[in-house]
Amino acid sequence: MDILLLESYYRQVLREKIQTYINQYEKILNESIQSFRIQKMKRIWGSCNIAKRTLLFNLELAKAPRKGIEYVVVHELLHFKARHHNEYFRDLLSLYLPNWQRAKASLKETYLEYS
């Protein structure tokens, strides 16, 4: 199968999953974003630009379990409430995604192909 065709498929499927979680958690967290993008990244699953209110997600998330994708979406959205990975940030994760440690661990099963 053509690699570009496969990547296009992964991107489409991942976009739908991410959008579903964003719609759900924007309401729960009372936060909103301007947009999100998906691209190949070597070392991280996602990032947040607080000033532009945009999120960036790794294409490799398409291969991750749903709970891992949900975790990354919630993690990045929570940066609008808490910028740093401190105790407050982890408390928020525990409040909004009680099994976040398990979800985060599930990402370790997903190989970062571009690293």
Secondary structure, DSSP 8 states (H G I E B T S, - for coil): --HHHHHHHHHHHHHHHHHHHHHHHHHHHT---SEEEEE--SS-SEEEETTTTEEEEEGGGGGS-HHHHHHHHHHHHHTTT--SSSHHHHHHHHHH-TTHHHHHHHHTTS--TT-
